[in-house]
Amino acid sequence: MARILGDRLLYRDQDAVELARTVGYEEVCQLLWDRADAAPAARLDDDLRAEIRALVAAMPETSLPLDRLKVVAVLLGARDAFRYDLSTPSVLVAARTLAPAFVRR
């Protein structure tokens, strides 16, 4: 999935620095998931974005990024009606919701 060639980091034989310059976070996730038939990352609705912002704002200032990740994952999991479905398509749909939730914009 990833390898180092000289001084370059490659994801699926594509230069990671070039990917960072030219495509979005969700598109890189898609490349790493290696599922050409899968839908793109979900766009979070405004209500969910507001819930995430309020939840993160309520956390102590000393919270680490991993702390925020865990709290947001719990929120998203609680909202997911299919959270117990561990089939590949269901897991990919959940991942496509998680990915944009963790990227600050």
Secondary structure as the mmCIF struct_conf table of DSSP 4:
data_model
#
loop_
_struct_conf.conf_type_id
_struct_conf.id
_struct_conf.beg_label_comp_id
_struct_conf.beg_label_asym_id
_struct_conf.beg_label_seq_id
_struct_conf.end_label_comp_id
_struct_conf.end_label_asym_id
_struct_conf.end_label_seq_id
STRN STRN1 ALA A 2 LEU A 5
TURN_TY1_P TURN_TY1_P1 GLY A 6 ASP A 7
STRN STRN2 ARG A 8 TYR A 11
TURN_TY1_P TURN_TY1_P2 ARG A 12 ASP A 13
STRN STRN3 GLN A 14 ASP A 15
HELX_RH_AL_P HELX_RH_AL_P1 ALA A 16 THR A 22
BEND BEND1 VAL A 23 VAL A 23
HELX_RH_AL_P HELX_RH_AL_P2 TYR A 25 TRP A 33
TURN_TY1_P TURN_TY1_P3 ASP A 34 ASP A 34
TURN_TY1_P TURN_TY1_P4 ALA A 36 ASP A 37
BEND BEND2 ALA A 38 ALA A 38
HELX_LH_PP_P HELX_LH_PP_P1 ALA A 39 ASP A 45
HELX_RH_AL_P HELX_RH_AL_P3 ASP A 46 ALA A 57
TURN_TY1_P TURN_TY1_P5 ALA A 58 ALA A 58
BEND BEND3 MET A 59 MET A 59
TURN_TY1_P TURN_TY1_P6 GLU A 61 THR A 62
HELX_RH_AL_P HELX_RH_AL_P4 PRO A 65 ARG A 79
TURN_TY1_P TURN_TY1_P7 ALA A 81 TYR A 84
BEND BEND4 SER A 87 SER A 87
HELX_RH_AL_P HELX_RH_AL_P5 THR A 88 ALA A 101
TURN_TY1_P TURN_TY1_P8 PHE A 102 PHE A 102
BEND BEND5 VAL A 103 VAL A 103
#
